[in-house]
Amino acid sequence: MDYTDNLQSGLPLGLAFGMAMDEQAINHYGKMTEYEKEQVLAKSKNVKSKEEMQQLIQKISDGDTLM
């Protein structure tokens, strides 16, 4: 299954680009429920720096729940 299609579904550009560089983050994101994806989207909209976005992507990559 190709989870990269999920990256084209209205994600903020920084999140989409960052996850595109991390295959594990893409895989974990693709397996998330719609609610979890909404949580990621909400958190990504509050990110104020590149470092914060990288931390968020690392949490996704690690499979952290983000709640």
PyMOL commands that place a pseudoatom at each C-alpha (Angstrom):
pseudoatom trace, name=CA, resn=MET, resi=1, chain=A, elem=C, hetatm=0, pos=[0.000, 0.000, 0.000]
pseudoatom trace, name=CA, resn=ASP, resi=2, chain=A, elem=C, hetatm=0, pos=[1.322, 3.444, -0.881]
pseudoatom trace, name=CA, resn=TYR, resi=3, chain=A, elem=C, hetatm=0, pos=[0.816, 5.807, 2.027]
pseudoatom trace, name=CA, resn=THR, resi=4, chain=A, elem=C, hetatm=0, pos=[2.319, 8.766, 0.171]
pseudoatom trace, name=CA, resn=ASP, resi=5, chain=A, elem=C, hetatm=0, pos=[-1.175, 9.473, -1.174]
pseudoatom trace, name=CA, resn=ASN, resi=6, chain=A, elem=C, hetatm=0, pos=[-2.047, 10.579, 2.368]
pseudoatom trace, name=CA, resn=LEU, resi=7, chain=A, elem=C, hetatm=0, pos=[0.555, 13.316, 2.102]
pseudoatom trace, name=CA, resn=GLN, resi=8, chain=A, elem=C, hetatm=0, pos=[-1.378, 14.978, -0.688]
pseudoatom trace, name=CA, resn=SER, resi=9, chain=A, elem=C, hetatm=0, pos=[-4.588, 15.321, 1.303]
pseudoatom trace, name=CA, resn=GLY, resi=10, chain=A, elem=C, hetatm=0, pos=[-4.248, 18.887, 2.541]
pseudoatom trace, name=CA, resn=LEU, resi=11, chain=A, elem=C, hetatm=0, pos=[-1.366, 18.589, 5.008]
pseudoatom trace, name=CA, resn=PRO, resi=12, chain=A, elem=C, hetatm=0, pos=[0.635, 21.726, 5.731]
pseudoatom trace, name=CA, resn=LEU, resi=13, chain=A, elem=C, hetatm=0, pos=[3.601, 21.930, 3.394]
pseudoatom trace, name=CA, resn=GLY, resi=14, chain=A, elem=C, hetatm=0, pos=[6.257, 21.660, 6.118]
pseudoatom trace, name=CA, resn=LEU, resi=15, chain=A, elem=C, hetatm=0, pos=[4.660, 18.530, 7.533]
pseudoatom trace, name=CA, resn=ALA, resi=16, chain=A, elem=C, hetatm=0, pos=[4.226, 16.935, 4.114]
pseudoatom trace, name=CA, resn=PHE, resi=17, chain=A, elem=C, hetatm=0, pos=[7.821, 17.676, 3.078]
pseudoatom trace, name=CA, resn=GLY, resi=18, chain=A, elem=C, hetatm=0, pos=[9.222, 16.529, 6.398]
pseudoatom trace, name=CA, resn=MET, resi=19, chain=A, elem=C, hetatm=0, pos=[7.298, 13.279, 6.335]
pseudoatom trace, name=CA, resn=ALA, resi=20, chain=A, elem=C, hetatm=0, pos=[8.278, 12.705, 2.714]
pseudoatom trace, name=CA, resn=MET, resi=21, chain=A, elem=C, hetatm=0, pos=[11.868, 12.509, 3.952]
pseudoatom trace, name=CA, resn=ASP, resi=22, chain=A, elem=C, hetatm=0, pos=[10.995, 9.917, 6.613]
pseudoatom trace, name=CA, resn=GLU, resi=23, chain=A, elem=C, hetatm=0, pos=[9.537, 6.664, 5.291]
pseudoatom trace, name=CA, resn=GLN, resi=24, chain=A, elem=C, hetatm=0, pos=[8.739, 5.393, 8.773]
pseudoatom trace, name=CA, resn=ALA, resi=25, chain=A, elem=C, hetatm=0, pos=[6.744, 8.571, 9.511]
pseudoatom trace, name=CA, resn=ILE, resi=26, chain=A, elem=C, hetatm=0, pos=[4.791, 8.072, 6.284]
pseudoatom trace, name=CA, resn=ASN, resi=27, chain=A, elem=C, hetatm=0, pos=[4.034, 4.471, 7.206]
pseudoatom trace, name=CA, resn=HIS, resi=28, chain=A, elem=C, hetatm=0, pos=[2.913, 5.339, 10.729]
pseudoatom trace, name=CA, resn=TYR, resi=29, chain=A, elem=C, hetatm=0, pos=[0.803, 8.244, 9.476]
pseudoatom trace, name=CA, resn=GLY, resi=30, chain=A, elem=C, hetatm=0, pos=[-0.865, 5.989, 6.914]
pseudoatom trace, name=CA, resn=LYS, resi=31, chain=A, elem=C, hetatm=0, pos=[-1.883, 3.557, 9.651]
pseudoatom trace, name=CA, resn=MET, resi=32, chain=A, elem=C, hetatm=0, pos=[-3.390, 6.238, 11.900]
pseudoatom trace, name=CA, resn=THR, resi=33, chain=A, elem=C, hetatm=0, pos=[-7.114, 6.577, 12.432]
pseudoatom trace, name=CA, resn=GLU, resi=34, chain=A, elem=C, hetatm=0, pos=[-8.848, 9.644, 11.045]
pseudoatom trace, name=CA, resn=TYR, resi=35, chain=A, elem=C, hetatm=0, pos=[-9.012, 11.062, 14.573]
pseudoatom trace, name=CA, resn=GLU, resi=36, chain=A, elem=C, hetatm=0, pos=[-5.259, 10.619, 15.043]
pseudoatom trace, name=CA, resn=LYS, resi=37, chain=A, elem=C, hetatm=0, pos=[-4.604, 12.278, 11.688]
pseudoatom trace, name=CA, resn=GLU, resi=38, chain=A, elem=C, hetatm=0, pos=[-6.783, 15.223, 12.749]
pseudoatom trace, name=CA, resn=GLN, resi=39, chain=A, elem=C, hetatm=0, pos=[-4.713, 15.506, 15.933]
pseudoatom trace, name=CA, resn=VAL, resi=40, chain=A, elem=C, hetatm=0, pos=[-1.487, 15.575, 13.900]
pseudoatom trace, name=CA, resn=LEU, resi=41, chain=A, elem=C, hetatm=0, pos=[-2.938, 18.232, 11.617]
pseudoatom trace, name=CA, resn=ALA, resi=42, chain=A, elem=C, hetatm=0, pos=[-4.031, 20.372, 14.578]
pseudoatom trace, name=CA, resn=LYS, resi=43, chain=A, elem=C, hetatm=0, pos=[-0.610, 20.080, 16.219]
pseudoatom trace, name=CA, resn=SER, resi=44, chain=A, elem=C, hetatm=0, pos=[1.180, 20.877, 12.955]
pseudoatom trace, name=CA, resn=LYS, resi=45, chain=A, elem=C, hetatm=0, pos=[-0.788, 24.110, 12.596]
pseudoatom trace, name=CA, resn=ASN, resi=46, chain=A, elem=C, hetatm=0, pos=[0.582, 25.286, 15.962]
pseudoatom trace, name=CA, resn=VAL, resi=47, chain=A, elem=C, hetatm=0, pos=[4.222, 24.654, 15.061]
pseudoatom trace, name=CA, resn=LYS, resi=48, chain=A, elem=C, hetatm=0, pos=[6.301, 27.814, 15.130]
pseudoatom trace, name=CA, resn=SER, resi=49, chain=A, elem=C, hetatm=0, pos=[9.704, 26.594, 13.941]
pseudoatom trace, name=CA, resn=LYS, resi=50, chain=A, elem=C, hetatm=0, pos=[11.467, 24.036, 11.775]
pseudoatom trace, name=CA, resn=GLU, resi=51, chain=A, elem=C, hetatm=0, pos=[12.774, 22.355, 14.915]
pseudoatom trace, name=CA, resn=GLU, resi=52, chain=A, elem=C, hetatm=0, pos=[9.257, 21.948, 16.323]
pseudoatom trace, name=CA, resn=MET, resi=53, chain=A, elem=C, hetatm=0, pos=[8.092, 20.439, 13.038]
pseudoatom trace, name=CA, resn=GLN, resi=54, chain=A, elem=C, hetatm=0, pos=[11.023, 18.025, 13.053]
pseudoatom trace, name=CA, resn=GLN, resi=55, chain=A, elem=C, hetatm=0, pos=[10.096, 16.994, 16.605]
pseudoatom trace, name=CA, resn=LEU, resi=56, chain=A, elem=C, hetatm=0, pos=[6.505, 16.371, 15.542]
pseudoatom trace, name=CA, resn=ILE, resi=57, chain=A, elem=C, hetatm=0, pos=[7.632, 14.298, 12.566]
pseudoatom trace, name=CA, resn=GLN, resi=58, chain=A, elem=C, hetatm=0, pos=[10.002, 12.325, 14.808]
pseudoatom trace, name=CA, resn=LYS, resi=59, chain=A, elem=C, hetatm=0, pos=[7.099, 11.536, 17.149]
pseudoatom trace, name=CA, resn=ILE, resi=60, chain=A, elem=C, hetatm=0, pos=[5.080, 10.287, 14.187]
pseudoatom trace, name=CA, resn=SER, resi=61, chain=A, elem=C, hetatm=0, pos=[8.056, 8.264, 12.991]
pseudoatom trace, name=CA, resn=ASP, resi=62, chain=A, elem=C, hetatm=0, pos=[8.503, 6.752, 16.455]
pseudoatom trace, name=CA, resn=GLY, resi=63, chain=A, elem=C, hetatm=0, pos=[4.825, 5.843, 16.565]
pseudoatom trace, name=CA, resn=ASP, resi=64, chain=A, elem=C, hetatm=0, pos=[4.077, 8.102, 19.544]
pseudoatom trace, name=CA, resn=THR, resi=65, chain=A, elem=C, hetatm=0, pos=[0.394, 8.791, 20.111]
pseudoatom trace, name=CA, resn=LEU, resi=66, chain=A, elem=C, hetatm=0, pos=[0.736, 12.625, 20.217]
pseudoatom trace, name=CA, resn=MET, resi=67, chain=A, elem=C, hetatm=0, pos=[-2.173, 12.973, 22.639]
for i in range(1, 67): cmd.bond("trace and resi %d" % i, "trace and resi %d" % (i + 1))
show_as sticks, trace
zoom trace
